[in-house]
Amino acid sequence: MPDTGSLRGDLKAYFSMLAEQINGREGAVLTGLFVAMRNDSDLAARLRPSLAPEPPPGHIIRTRATEYGELPPGCCADITDEVSGPVLFIRSQVRGLPLDARFVEPSSKTRP
């Protein structure tokens, strides 16, 4: 995770990275792996550690945002990891809509 110096910048960098992965070859491979993992618990157990890094990116982003003074200490933003990927995946793979700057930029806004 690149450190951009702001919560919004870190979110934009994270969403952009996810969008690149989903739009690229990785997205197609992951789609197949998710199906295989559902049917093979041994495979799922072996793959989960590499698919869910520690610490999660949302934790890193939250920690930095606290350091930047943009989030209060103890703020729970870890749901970022559980929501971001599926939202981008559904937009791209299910709805057939682009994961481009017009989508990523507004999605990273942290204030009205």
Secondary structure, 3 states (H helix, E strand, C coil): CCCCCCHHHHHHHHHHHHHHHHHCHHHHHHHHHHHHHHHCHHHHHHHHHHHCCCCCHHHHHHHHHHHHCCCCCCCCCCHHHHHHHHHHHHHHHHCCCCCCHHHHHHHCCCCC
